[in-house]
Amino acid sequence: MAEPTDATGAPLPRGARRPRRLAVLGSPIAHSKSPALHRAAYDRLGLTDWAYERAEVGEGELAAYLDRLGPEWRGLSLTMPLKPEALEIADDVERLAERAGAVNTLLLADDGSRLGFNTDIGGIVRALADAGINEIRHGVLVGGGATAASALIAMAELGALSVEVCVRDAGRAASVVELGHAMGLVIETRPIARLAEHAPADLVISTVPGGTDLGMVPSDPIAAATLLDVAYAPWPTLLASSWLERGGRVVHGLEMLLHQALLQVRIFVGGDPLAPLPDEEGVLDVMRRAL
């Protein structure tokens, strides 16, 4: 039998040359577009016998799910509420995921070890780069959960010096504030109503669920900043709608999903989020069209 190749005829990495199973886990999960993204990528790479599915797995259920998996499993994508739990389960965790306190990707190695990664950070940075945003100084972060920590690190990578963290309950943002201080950022915790004030910024990232009503509308000065809303279902979110009504610029949450998924494909196929895929532009194109 001929060795499998990608669309350009280049041979695939050794670990990619046998049927594999993968899945995205979380709760709720029925809305996830990850299966469409990943299946498009593996088909383009010639991995037509790789299967990627979705499974409803709630908080505290990840360990038991992993224990039931056989050797054909290559990896898992993790979404709410499993990212902190995946961090604890992983045998080895990359530096960025450890700093964020969240693992959204588990590579199930052939030796049985579980390797943890965070592709949310890179997904945010790459999505913003596509929108022409490569550098900021002052950011505003809406929300204080696991994805907020990833967004804060992404802002730091873009050069942010200060970030306002807007939350309803300041106590829920304690870990994000601590992370910001550890990275040398000037961090201020503000109520959500801050978005309705005269508060200009370079970039606003919202990490709250898509159906969340923040109980306010953004001011014109703050809506002059680009908004990246990581939520994508339902779309547009209430916050994105308010932004657009004021003539503001919004980066769709699907852009982050697309780019973090590409990094996951790098991990599942080649084991390294920094190593480009064969025919990566073609892979990204078919993933984008799958959305």
C-alpha positions in Angstrom: 0.0 0.0 0.0 1.3 3.5 -0.9 2.2 5.8 1.9 -0.5 8.5 2.5 0.4 12.0 1.4 -1.1 15.4 1.6 -2.8 17.3 -1.3 0.7 18.3 -2.6 2.0 14.7 -2.6 4.3 15.3 0.4 4.4 12.3 2.9 2.6 12.7 6.1 4.3 12.5 9.6 4.8 9.0 10.8 2.2 9.3 13.6 -0.4 10.4 11.2 -0.4 7.2 9.0 -3.0 5.1 10.7 -6.7 5.5 11.4 -7.3 7.7 14.4 -10.2 9.0 16.5 -10.6 12.5 17.9 -13.4 14.4 19.5 -14.5 17.8 21.0 -15.8 17.5 24.5 -17.8 19.9 26.6 -21.2 20.9 27.9 -23.2 22.1 26.0 -21.6 20.8 22.8 -24.3 20.3 20.2 -23.6 23.7 18.7 -19.9 23.1 18.2 -18.5 23.7 14.7 -15.2 21.9 15.5 -16.2 18.6 13.8 -16.7 20.4 10.5 -13.5 22.2 10.8 -11.4 19.2 11.7 -12.9 16.8 9.2 -12.2 19.3 6.4 -8.6 19.6 7.5 -8.0 15.8 7.7 -9.7 15.2 4.3 -7.4 17.8 2.8 -4.4 16.1 4.4 -5.4 12.7 3.0 -6.4 11.4 6.4 -9.8 10.3 5.2 -9.9 7.5 7.8 -9.5 9.8 10.7 -12.8 10.4 12.6 -13.6 13.5 14.6 -16.8 13.6 16.6 -18.4 15.5 19.5 -19.5 14.3 23.0 -21.4 15.8 25.8 -19.1 15.6 28.9 -19.9 17.7 32.0 -17.7 19.1 34.8 -16.0 16.3 36.7 -16.6 13.7 34.0 -13.4 14.1 31.9 -11.2 11.6 33.8 -13.8 8.8 33.5 -14.2 9.5 29.8 -10.5 9.3 29.2 -10.3 6.0 31.0 -12.7 4.5 28.5 -10.7 5.4 25.4 -8.7 2.9 23.4 -5.3 3.2 21.7 -6.9 4.4 18.4 -7.6 7.8 20.1 -5.2 10.6 19.1 -6.5 13.6 20.9 -9.3 15.7 22.3 -10.4 19.3 22.0 -11.9 20.7 25.2 -14.4 23.5 25.7 -16.5 24.7 28.7 -16.3 23.5 31.5 -13.4 21.1 31.0 -10.3 23.3 30.5 -9.2 23.6 34.1 -9.9 19.8 34.7 -7.8 18.9 31.6 -4.9 20.9 33.1 -5.0 18.6 36.1 -5.3 15.5 34.1 -2.5 16.1 31.6 0.8 14.4 32.3 2.8 17.2 30.7 1.6 20.7 30.0 3.1 23.4 27.7 4.2 26.6 29.4 1.4 28.8 27.9 -1.3 26.4 29.0 0.2 26.2 32.5 0.3 30.0 32.7 -3.3 30.3 31.5 -4.5 27.6 33.9 -6.4 26.0 31.1 -5.8 23.2 28.6 -8.1 23.1 25.6 -6.2 20.4 23.7 -5.0 16.9 24.8 -2.7 14.9 22.7 -2.9 11.2 23.5 0.6 9.9 22.8 1.3 6.4 21.7 3.1 5.7 25.1 -0.1 6.5 26.9 0.8 9.9 28.2 -1.5 12.9 27.9 0.1 16.1 26.7 -1.8 19.4 27.4 -1.8 22.5 25.1 -3.6 25.8 24.9 -4.4 26.9 21.4 -6.9 29.6 22.4 -4.1 32.0 22.9 -2.6 31.5 19.5 -6.0 31.5 18.0 -6.8 34.9 19.4 -3.4 36.4 18.2 -3.8 34.9 14.7 -7.4 36.0 14.4 -6.5 39.6 15.3 -3.5 39.5 13.0 -5.8 38.6 10.1 -7.8 41.8 11.1 -4.6 43.8 11.0 -4.1 44.1 14.7 -0.6 43.2 15.7 0.1 45.6 18.5 -1.9 47.2 21.3 -1.1 49.3 24.5 -4.4 49.3 26.4 -7.0 46.6 26.4 -10.3 45.9 27.9 -11.3 42.3 28.8 -14.9 41.3 29.5 -15.2 38.2 31.7 -13.0 36.4 34.2 -13.1 32.7 33.4 -10.7 30.3 31.7 -10.9 31.9 28.3 -10.4 35.3 29.8 -7.0 34.2 31.1 -6.0 33.1 27.6 -7.3 36.4 26.2 -5.2 38.3 28.7 -2.0 36.4 27.7 -2.8 37.1 24.0 -3.1 40.8 24.9 0.3 40.7 26.6 1.8 39.0 23.5 0.5 41.9 21.5 2.4 44.3 23.7 -0.4 45.5 26.1 0.9 47.5 29.0 -2.5 47.8 30.8 -5.8 45.9 30.8 -9.1 46.7 32.4 -11.0 43.5 33.4 -14.7 44.1 33.4 -16.8 41.7 35.4 -20.1 41.6 37.4 -18.4 40.0 40.4 -14.8 41.2 41.1 -14.1 38.0 43.1 -14.5 35.9 40.0 -11.7 37.8 38.3 -9.1 37.2 41.1 -7.1 34.6 39.2 -7.1 36.7 36.0 -5.9 39.8 38.0 -3.2 37.7 39.6 -2.1 36.4 36.2 -1.9 40.0 34.8 0.2 41.2 37.7 2.5 38.2 37.3 3.1 39.2 33.6 3.9 42.8 34.7 0.6 44.3 33.4 -1.2 47.2 35.0 -4.6 45.6 35.8 -7.7 47.3 37.0 -11.0 45.5 37.8 -14.1 47.4 36.7 -17.8 46.7 36.7 -19.4 45.8 33.4 -21.0 49.3 33.3 -17.5 50.6 32.5 -18.2 49.8 28.9 -20.9 52.4 28.8 -18.5 55.2 30.0 -16.1 57.4 28.1 -13.3 54.8 28.1 -11.3 54.6 24.9 -9.2 51.5 24.3 -7.1 49.8 21.6 -8.9 46.5 21.8 -11.8 44.9 23.6 -12.1 41.1 24.0 -15.3 39.6 25.3 -15.2 36.1 26.7 -18.7 35.8 28.0 -21.2 33.3 26.5 -23.0 34.5 23.4 -26.5 34.8 24.9 -25.3 36.9 27.9 -27.1 40.3 28.4 -24.6 42.6 29.9 -27.4 45.1 30.8 -25.7 48.0 29.1 -24.7 49.4 25.7 -21.2 50.4 24.9 -20.3 54.1 24.7 -19.3 55.5 21.3 -15.7 56.1 22.5 -15.1 52.5 23.5 -16.9 51.2 20.5 -14.3 52.9 18.4 -12.0 50.1 19.5 -12.0 46.7 17.7 -14.1 44.1 19.5 -13.2 40.4 19.4 -16.2 38.5 20.7 -15.0 34.9 21.2 -18.6 33.7 21.3 -20.1 32.6 18.0 -23.5 31.0 18.8 -25.9 32.7 18.7 -24.4 35.4 16.3 -24.3 38.3 16.5 -24.1 38.4 20.2 -25.9 41.2 22.0 -22.6 42.9 22.6 -21.5 42.5 19.0 -24.8 43.9 17.8 -24.5 47.0 20.0 -20.9 47.5 18.7 -22.0 47.3 15.1 -24.9 49.7 15.6 -22.4 52.3 16.7 -20.3 51.7 13.6 -17.7 49.8 15.5 -15.5 47.0 14.1 -16.1 43.4 15.3 -13.9 40.3 14.8 -16.2 37.3 14.6 -15.7 34.6 17.2 -15.5 32.0 14.4 -12.1 33.6 13.4 -10.6 32.6 16.8 -12.3 29.2 16.5 -10.8 28.7 13.0 -7.2 29.6 14.0 -7.2 27.7 17.3 -8.5 24.6 15.4 -5.7 24.9 12.9 -3.2 24.8 15.7 -5.0 21.8 17.1 -4.6 20.0 13.8 -0.9 20.7 13.9 -0.8 19.1 17.3 -2.9 16.0 16.4 -1.1 15.4 13.1 2.5 16.4 13.9 2.6 16.7 17.6 3.8 20.3 17.6 1.7 23.5 17.5 4.6 25.5 16.1 5.3 23.2 13.1 3.3 24.2 10.0 1.2 21.5 8.2 2.0 20.3 4.7 0.0 22.6 2.4 -1.1 24.7 5.4 -2.7 27.4 3.3 -4.8 24.9 1.5 -5.8 23.3 4.8 -6.8 26.7 6.3 -8.8 27.5 3.2 -10.9 24.3 3.3 -11.4 24.8 7.1 -12.6 28.4 6.5 -15.0 27.2 3.8 -16.3 24.5 6.2 -17.6 27.3 8.5 
